[in-house]
Amino acid sequence: MTQPQDLPRTVGELKASGHRERGVKAEIRENLLAALAEGRNPWPGIYGFEDTVIPQLERALIAGHDVVLLGERGQGKTRLLRSLVNLLDEWTPVIAGSELGEHPYRPITPESTRRAADSGDDLPIEWRHRSERYFEKLATPDTSVADLVGDIDPVKVAEGRSLGDPETIAYGLIPRAHRGIVAINELPDLAERIQVAMLNVMEERDIQVRGYTLRLPLDVLVVASANPEDYTNRGRIITPLKDRFGAEIRTHYPLELDAEVAVIRQEAHFAAEVPDYLLQILARFARYLRESRSIDQRSGVSARFAIAAAETVAAAARHRAAVLGESEAVARVVDLGTIVDVLRGKLEFETGEEGREQAVLEHLLRRATADTAQRLLGGIDVGPLVVAIENGSAVTTGERISARDVLAAVPEVPAIAEIHQRLGASTEGERAAAVELALEALYLAKRIDKTSGDGETIYG
């Protein structure tokens, strides 16, 4: 983030450069329309919203509306809000040293107005990067009016200024977001009296502090996120504030499997290689959980569940490689079993499912594995492999079994090479992982047996 050296440094130089002042909503609108006209994607890293949420959000921004996103946990609301910063100009001029980052052409605080009048075209300016114009606040119940709007600064009063002097105000988050974006996460968690303090900011664009009004023509885009469950039960957005948001947009979990896998790949930090088909299994697992009647769907099944599951599977592979001294750590189907116990607490089950949580998760994980294997390996003649296993060529795998030992036990039949080719397996670890997927699919189809215990799983 290196600032260009040829930027104007005074108001006079800024005027000579032909710079045009724009409000933040006009700036976002023009930059968005330019990106759309040029075919550039204004929303890098956002998956699954291309045909639903994104068009609605783009229309709201073009209209100049403040926006609230409604959706269950883990649907990418915060990430979407943070991506709005990409629609701001990369660098924007501000009055040097101004508390609210005012535009040199339009000072709004008493101090900046005086400085502008005294200095004229010699008023010094500095440049602010777009990343410094995005402000975010988690709406915790203890958030105060002072945090969001401002309060009297007792130090300034003690210095001798009168209580009604606007310069005694210590500005809150929203005024400091002047000429930028202010995002409030989990808006319903704000106490209702705090939401009332935002009404003037949202509509009249001024602030009220301790009984007197300071007329500040604030230029902000206000965006917020809310969980529909909180929206109706734990907390609520008061009706006058809800009315001031120009757009209320519902988010959702990815509708397509590819989008779910893309989110996992983007957000997860892997300690080992995780083949794409394992990510597909985890993505299907999350989708089946969202469809299950055993899961409380009001709280949702967060995308973080699948992300954490993928990271856990990778960690299991890295752990095995360290214990066995393998140079290559590749996740295998046997590692999927590690996610059920450690991630069960991330889900909310229906009240009638006490004691069945483990069984529900194991059943849906088996279903996700079988469906993924069927789609990827369907059509391969595995008959000779089944016959070889039935004739005594059992294959042992597990957290204590290396990839080399797994491959050494696999019968040499043409289906194995075709499985490797179909799944793009080239290294030793990848080939062992591919074989495990095929064996697990045969077991789930009830064509071979499987026994597990003491860290080993035997297909035979």
C-alpha positions as CSV (number, residue, x, y, z in Angstrom):
1,M,0.0,0.0,0.0
2,T,2.5,2.6,-1.2
3,Q,1.1,6.0,-1.8
4,P,1.9,7.6,-5.1
5,Q,4.4,10.5,-4.8
6,D,2.8,12.8,-7.5
7,L,-0.5,13.4,-5.6
8,P,-1.4,17.1,-4.8
9,R,-0.5,18.3,-1.4
10,T,-2.5,21.5,-1.1
11,V,-6.1,22.5,-2.0
12,G,-4.7,24.7,-4.7
13,E,-2.8,21.8,-6.3
14,L,-5.9,19.6,-5.9
15,K,-8.1,22.1,-7.8
16,A,-5.5,22.5,-10.5
17,S,-5.5,18.7,-11.0
18,G,-9.2,18.8,-11.9
19,H,-10.2,16.6,-9.0
20,R,-14.0,16.3,-8.6
21,E,-15.6,15.8,-5.2
22,R,-18.2,13.0,-4.9
23,G,-20.3,11.7,-2.1
24,V,-19.4,8.2,-0.9
25,K,-22.6,6.7,-2.4
26,A,-22.0,8.4,-5.8
27,E,-18.4,7.2,-5.7
28,I,-19.5,3.6,-5.0
29,R,-22.2,3.8,-7.7
30,E,-19.8,5.1,-10.4
31,N,-17.1,2.7,-9.6
32,L,-19.5,-0.2,-9.6
33,L,-21.0,0.8,-12.9
34,A,-17.6,1.1,-14.4
35,A,-16.6,-2.4,-13.2
36,L,-19.8,-3.9,-14.7
37,A,-19.3,-2.1,-18.0
38,E,-15.7,-3.3,-18.2
39,G,-16.6,-6.9,-17.3
40,R,-14.6,-6.9,-14.1
41,N,-15.8,-8.8,-11.1
42,P,-16.4,-6.3,-8.2
43,W,-16.8,-9.2,-5.7
44,P,-13.6,-11.3,-5.6
45,G,-13.8,-14.2,-3.3
46,I,-17.6,-14.3,-3.0
47,Y,-19.1,-17.6,-4.1
48,G,-22.7,-18.8,-4.5
49,F,-24.3,-15.4,-4.6
50,E,-23.8,-14.6,-8.3
51,D,-27.4,-15.0,-9.4
52,T,-29.2,-14.1,-6.2
53,V,-27.7,-11.8,-3.5
54,I,-25.1,-9.9,-5.7
55,P,-27.7,-8.5,-8.2
56,Q,-29.9,-7.3,-5.4
57,L,-26.9,-5.7,-3.6
58,E,-25.7,-4.1,-6.8
59,R,-29.1,-2.5,-7.5
60,A,-29.2,-1.2,-3.9
61,L,-25.8,0.4,-4.2
62,I,-26.7,2.0,-7.6
63,A,-29.8,3.4,-5.9
64,G,-27.7,4.8,-3.1
65,H,-29.5,2.8,-0.4
66,D,-28.2,1.8,3.0
67,V,-28.3,-2.0,3.3
68,V,-29.0,-4.7,5.9
69,L,-28.2,-8.3,5.1
70,L,-30.3,-11.0,6.8
71,G,-29.1,-14.6,6.9
72,E,-28.2,-17.5,9.2
73,R,-24.7,-17.8,10.7
74,G,-21.8,-18.6,8.4
75,Q,-23.4,-17.4,5.1
76,G,-20.6,-14.9,4.3
77,K,-22.5,-11.7,5.3
78,T,-19.5,-10.1,6.9
79,R,-17.2,-11.0,4.1
80,L,-19.6,-9.5,1.6
81,L,-19.8,-6.3,3.6
82,R,-16.0,-6.1,3.8
83,S,-15.8,-6.5,0.0
84,L,-17.6,-3.2,-0.4
85,V,-14.3,-1.4,0.2
86,N,-13.2,-2.5,-3.3
87,L,-15.8,-0.1,-4.7
88,L,-14.1,3.0,-3.2
89,D,-11.5,5.0,-4.9
90,E,-8.0,3.7,-4.0
91,W,-6.9,7.1,-2.7
92,T,-9.0,10.0,-1.6
93,P,-7.9,13.5,-0.4
94,V,-8.7,14.6,3.2
95,I,-7.8,17.8,5.1
96,A,-4.5,17.1,6.8
97,G,-5.0,16.4,10.5
98,S,-8.8,16.6,10.4
99,E,-10.5,14.5,13.0
100,L,-13.3,13.2,10.6
101,G,-11.2,13.0,7.4
102,E,-13.2,15.7,5.6
103,H,-12.9,16.5,2.0
104,P,-10.7,19.6,1.3
105,Y,-13.6,21.1,-0.6
106,R,-16.2,20.5,2.1
107,P,-15.0,20.9,5.7
108,I,-17.8,20.1,8.2
109,T,-16.3,20.5,11.7
110,P,-15.8,24.0,13.2
111,E,-12.0,23.5,13.4
112,S,-11.6,22.4,9.8
113,T,-13.9,25.2,8.6
114,R,-11.6,27.8,10.4
115,R,-8.5,26.2,8.9
116,A,-9.9,26.2,5.4
117,A,-10.9,29.9,5.7
118,D,-7.5,30.9,7.1
119,S,-5.3,28.9,4.7
120,G,-7.3,29.1,1.5
121,D,-5.6,27.3,-1.4
122,D,-2.6,26.6,0.9
123,L,-4.6,24.3,3.1
124,P,-2.5,21.1,3.4
125,I,-4.1,17.8,2.4
126,E,-3.2,14.2,2.8
127,W,-4.4,11.0,1.1
128,R,-6.3,8.2,2.7
129,H,-6.3,4.6,1.3
130,R,-9.7,2.9,0.7
131,S,-8.9,0.4,3.5
132,E,-8.9,3.2,6.0
133,R,-12.5,4.2,5.0
134,Y,-14.2,1.0,6.2
135,F,-15.3,0.9,9.8
136,E,-16.8,-2.1,11.5
137,K,-18.5,-2.6,14.8
138,L,-19.8,-5.8,16.4
139,A,-23.1,-4.8,18.0
140,T,-22.6,-6.2,21.5
141,P,-25.3,-5.5,24.1
142,D,-22.9,-3.2,26.0
143,T,-22.4,-0.9,23.0
144,S,-23.2,2.7,24.1
145,V,-24.4,5.8,22.3
146,A,-20.9,7.2,22.9
147,D,-19.4,4.3,21.0
148,L,-21.5,4.9,17.9
149,V,-22.4,8.6,17.9
150,G,-20.2,10.4,20.4
151,D,-20.3,12.1,23.8
152,I,-19.0,15.1,25.7
153,D,-15.2,15.0,26.3
154,P,-14.7,16.0,29.9
155,V,-11.1,16.8,29.3
156,K,-12.0,19.4,26.7
157,V,-14.6,20.9,29.1
158,A,-12.0,21.0,31.9
159,E,-9.8,23.0,29.6
160,G,-12.3,25.8,29.8
161,R,-14.6,25.3,26.9
162,S,-18.3,25.7,27.5
163,L,-20.5,22.6,27.6
164,G,-22.4,23.7,24.5
165,D,-19.3,24.1,22.4
166,P,-19.4,21.6,19.5
167,E,-15.7,21.2,19.9
168,T,-16.2,19.5,23.2
169,I,-17.6,16.4,21.4
170,A,-15.6,13.2,21.3
171,Y,-16.9,11.6,18.1
172,G,-18.1,8.0,17.9
173,L,-17.7,5.4,15.2
174,I,-20.3,6.7,12.7
175,P,-19.0,10.3,12.5
176,R,-15.5,9.0,12.2
177,A,-16.7,7.0,9.2
178,H,-17.5,10.2,7.4
179,R,-16.9,9.7,3.7
180,G,-16.7,6.0,4.1
181,I,-18.5,2.8,5.0
182,V,-19.7,1.9,8.5
183,A,-20.7,-1.7,9.0
184,I,-22.6,-3.0,12.1
185,N,-22.6,-6.7,12.6
186,E,-25.5,-8.4,14.4
187,L,-27.5,-5.2,14.5
188,P,-30.4,-6.7,16.5
189,D,-28.1,-7.2,19.5
190,L,-27.9,-3.4,19.8
191,A,-30.2,-2.2,22.7
192,E,-33.2,-0.5,21.3
193,R,-32.3,2.8,22.9
194,I,-29.0,2.7,21.0
195,Q,-30.7,2.0,17.8
196,V,-32.8,5.1,18.4
197,A,-29.6,7.1,18.5
198,M,-28.9,6.0,14.9
199,L,-32.2,7.4,13.5
200,N,-31.0,10.9,12.8
201,V,-27.7,9.6,11.4
202,M,-29.6,7.3,8.9
203,E,-32.0,9.9,7.7
204,E,-31.1,13.5,8.5
205,R,-27.4,12.7,8.6
206,D,-26.7,14.8,11.8
207,I,-25.9,13.7,15.3
208,Q,-27.4,14.5,18.7
209,V,-25.2,14.5,21.8
210,R,-26.3,15.3,25.4
211,G,-29.2,17.5,24.6
212,Y,-27.9,19.6,21.7
213,T,-27.7,19.0,18.0
214,L,-24.5,19.4,16.1
215,R,-25.5,19.7,12.4
216,L,-22.9,17.6,10.6
217,P,-23.8,16.7,7.0
218,L,-22.3,13.2,7.4
219,D,-21.5,11.3,4.2
220,V,-21.6,7.6,5.1
221,L,-22.9,4.4,3.7
222,V,-24.5,2.4,6.6
223,V,-24.6,-1.4,6.1
224,A,-25.5,-4.0,8.7
225,S,-25.9,-7.8,9.1
226,A,-28.5,-9.6,11.2
227,N,-29.4,-13.2,11.9
228,P,-33.2,-13.8,11.2
229,E,-33.4,-15.9,14.4
230,D,-32.1,-13.0,16.4
231,Y,-34.2,-10.7,14.3
232,T,-37.4,-12.2,15.6
233,N,-36.5,-13.6,19.1
234,R,-33.4,-12.6,20.9
235,G,-33.4,-9.1,19.6
236,R,-35.0,-7.0,16.9
237,I,-34.4,-4.1,14.7
238,I,-36.8,-1.3,15.7
239,T,-39.3,-0.4,13.1
240,P,-38.2,3.2,12.5
241,L,-34.6,2.1,12.0
242,K,-35.6,-0.8,9.7
243,D,-37.6,1.7,7.7
244,R,-34.5,3.8,7.1
245,F,-32.6,1.0,5.4
246,G,-33.3,1.3,1.7
247,A,-32.7,-2.4,1.1
248,E,-33.1,-5.6,3.1
249,I,-31.4,-8.5,1.4
250,R,-31.6,-12.2,2.4
251,T,-28.4,-14.2,2.1
252,H,-28.3,-18.0,1.8
253,Y,-25.8,-20.9,1.9
254,P,-24.3,-21.9,-1.5
255,L,-26.9,-23.5,-3.7
256,E,-24.3,-25.4,-5.9
257,L,-21.8,-27.9,-4.6
258,D,-19.0,-26.3,-6.6
259,A,-19.6,-23.0,-4.8
260,E,-19.5,-24.7,-1.4
261,V,-16.2,-26.4,-2.3
262,A,-14.8,-23.1,-3.5
263,V,-15.6,-21.5,-0.1
264,I,-13.9,-24.3,1.8
265,R,-10.8,-24.1,-0.4
266,Q,-10.6,-20.3,0.0
267,E,-11.2,-20.1,3.7
268,A,-9.6,-23.3,5.1
269,H,-5.9,-23.5,6.2
270,F,-4.7,-27.0,5.4
271,A,-1.9,-28.7,7.3
272,A,-1.8,-31.4,4.6
273,E,-3.0,-32.1,1.1
274,V,-6.8,-32.7,0.9
275,P,-8.0,-34.2,-2.4
276,D,-10.9,-32.4,-4.0
277,Y,-13.2,-35.4,-3.7
278,L,-12.8,-35.3,0.1
279,L,-13.9,-31.6,0.0
280,Q,-16.9,-32.7,-2.1
281,I,-17.8,-35.2,0.6
282,L,-17.6,-32.5,3.3
283,A,-19.6,-30.1,1.2
284,R,-22.3,-32.7,0.6
285,F,-22.2,-33.6,4.3
286,A,-22.9,-29.9,5.2
287,R,-25.7,-29.8,2.7
288,Y,-27.3,-32.9,4.0
289,L,-27.1,-31.5,7.5
290,R,-29.0,-28.4,6.3
291,E,-31.7,-30.7,5.0
292,S,-31.9,-33.0,8.0
293,R,-35.0,-32.8,10.3
294,S,-32.7,-33.8,13.2
295,I,-30.8,-30.5,13.0
296,D,-32.3,-27.2,14.2
297,Q,-32.4,-25.3,10.9
298,R,-33.3,-22.0,12.6
299,S,-29.7,-21.7,13.7
300,G,-28.4,-23.1,10.4
301,V,-25.3,-25.1,9.6
302,S,-22.5,-22.6,9.1
303,A,-20.0,-22.7,6.3
304,R,-17.5,-22.7,9.1
305,F,-18.6,-26.2,9.9
306,A,-17.4,-27.6,6.6
307,I,-14.2,-25.4,6.8
308,A,-13.4,-26.7,10.2
309,A,-14.1,-30.2,9.1
310,A,-11.7,-29.9,6.2
311,E,-9.0,-28.5,8.4
312,T,-9.5,-31.3,10.9
313,V,-9.2,-33.9,8.2
314,A,-5.9,-32.3,7.0
315,A,-4.6,-32.2,10.6
316,A,-5.3,-36.0,10.9
317,A,-3.3,-36.6,7.8
318,R,-0.4,-34.5,9.0
319,H,-0.5,-36.3,12.4
320,R,-0.3,-39.7,10.7
321,A,2.6,-38.6,8.5
322,A,4.5,-37.3,11.5
323,V,4.0,-40.5,13.5
324,L,4.8,-42.8,10.6
325,G,7.6,-40.7,9.2
326,E,6.0,-40.2,5.8
327,S,7.4,-37.4,3.7
328,E,4.0,-36.7,2.1
329,A,0.8,-36.0,4.1
330,V,-2.4,-36.7,2.1
331,A,-5.8,-36.9,3.7
332,R,-7.7,-40.2,3.1
333,V,-11.2,-41.4,3.7
334,V,-10.2,-42.9,7.0
335,D,-9.5,-39.4,8.3
336,L,-13.2,-38.4,7.8
337,G,-14.0,-40.2,11.0
338,T,-12.1,-37.7,13.1
339,I,-14.6,-34.9,12.4
340,V,-17.7,-36.3,14.0
341,D,-16.6,-36.1,17.6
342,V,-14.8,-32.8,17.5
343,L,-17.4,-30.9,15.5
344,R,-20.6,-32.2,17.0
345,G,-20.8,-29.1,19.3
346,K,-21.0,-26.8,16.3
347,L,-24.5,-28.0,15.5
348,E,-27.9,-27.5,17.2
349,F,-30.0,-30.7,17.3
350,E,-33.8,-30.8,17.6
351,T,-35.0,-31.6,21.1
352,G,-36.1,-35.1,20.3
353,E,-32.6,-36.2,19.1
354,E,-30.9,-36.4,22.5
355,G,-28.5,-39.4,22.5
356,R,-28.7,-39.9,18.7
357,E,-26.4,-37.0,17.7
358,Q,-23.5,-39.4,16.9
359,A,-25.6,-41.7,14.8
360,V,-27.2,-38.9,12.8
361,L,-23.8,-37.5,11.9
362,E,-22.3,-40.8,11.0
363,H,-25.2,-41.7,8.8
364,L,-25.1,-38.5,6.9
365,L,-21.4,-38.7,6.5
366,R,-21.7,-42.2,5.0
367,R,-24.4,-40.9,2.7
368,A,-22.2,-38.0,1.5
369,T,-19.3,-40.4,0.9
370,A,-21.4,-42.9,-1.0
371,D,-23.0,-40.2,-3.2
372,T,-19.6,-38.6,-4.0
373,A,-18.0,-41.9,-4.9
374,Q,-20.9,-42.9,-7.1
375,R,-20.6,-39.6,-9.1
376,L,-16.8,-39.8,-9.4
377,L,-16.3,-43.6,-9.9
378,G,-19.5,-44.7,-11.4
379,G,-19.0,-46.9,-14.5
380,I,-15.7,-48.5,-13.4
381,D,-15.8,-52.3,-13.5
382,V,-14.9,-53.2,-9.9
383,G,-16.0,-56.8,-10.1
384,P,-12.5,-58.2,-10.2
385,L,-11.5,-56.1,-7.2
386,V,-14.5,-57.4,-5.2
387,V,-13.6,-61.0,-6.2
388,A,-9.9,-60.5,-5.2
389,I,-10.9,-59.1,-1.8
390,E,-13.4,-61.9,-1.2
391,N,-10.6,-64.4,-2.0
392,G,-8.5,-63.2,0.8
393,S,-6.8,-60.0,-0.4
394,A,-7.9,-57.9,2.6
395,V,-6.7,-54.3,2.6
396,T,-5.8,-52.7,6.0
397,T,-5.8,-48.9,6.5
398,G,-6.1,-46.6,9.4
399,E,-4.3,-43.8,11.3
400,R,-1.4,-46.1,11.9
401,I,-1.1,-47.5,8.4
402,S,1.1,-45.7,5.8
403,A,0.1,-45.0,2.2
404,R,2.8,-47.4,1.1
405,D,1.4,-50.3,3.2
406,V,-2.1,-49.6,1.9
407,L,-1.0,-49.8,-1.7
408,A,1.1,-52.9,-1.1
409,A,-2.1,-54.7,0.1
410,V,-4.3,-53.7,-2.8
411,P,-4.9,-56.5,-5.4
412,E,-3.5,-55.7,-8.8
413,V,-6.6,-55.5,-11.0
414,P,-7.3,-53.1,-13.9
415,A,-9.9,-51.2,-11.9
416,I,-7.2,-49.8,-9.6
417,A,-5.4,-48.0,-12.4
418,E,-8.7,-46.7,-13.7
419,I,-9.6,-45.4,-10.3
420,H,-6.2,-43.6,-10.0
421,Q,-6.7,-42.0,-13.4
422,R,-10.3,-41.0,-12.7
423,L,-9.3,-39.2,-9.5
424,G,-6.1,-37.7,-10.9
425,A,-3.9,-39.6,-8.3
426,S,-0.2,-39.6,-9.1
427,T,1.8,-39.6,-5.9
428,E,1.9,-42.5,-3.4
429,G,-0.3,-40.7,-0.9
430,E,-2.9,-39.7,-3.6
431,R,-3.1,-43.2,-4.9
432,A,-3.7,-44.6,-1.4
433,A,-6.4,-42.0,-0.8
434,A,-8.1,-42.9,-4.1
435,V,-8.1,-46.6,-3.3
436,E,-9.6,-45.9,0.1
437,L,-12.5,-44.0,-1.5
438,A,-13.2,-46.9,-3.8
439,L,-13.0,-49.5,-1.0
440,E,-15.3,-47.3,1.2
441,A,-17.8,-47.1,-1.6
442,L,-17.8,-50.8,-2.1
443,Y,-18.4,-51.3,1.6
444,L,-21.3,-48.7,1.7
445,A,-22.8,-50.6,-1.3
446,K,-22.6,-53.8,0.8
447,R,-20.3,-55.5,-1.7
448,I,-17.4,-56.0,0.8
449,D,-17.1,-56.0,4.6
450,K,-15.3,-53.6,6.9
451,T,-14.1,-54.0,10.5
452,S,-12.6,-51.2,12.6
453,G,-10.7,-51.2,15.9
454,D,-7.4,-50.2,17.5
455,G,-6.7,-47.5,14.9
456,E,-7.1,-49.9,12.0
457,T,-9.8,-50.5,9.4
458,I,-9.8,-53.7,7.4
459,Y,-11.7,-54.1,4.1
460,G,-12.3,-57.8,3.5
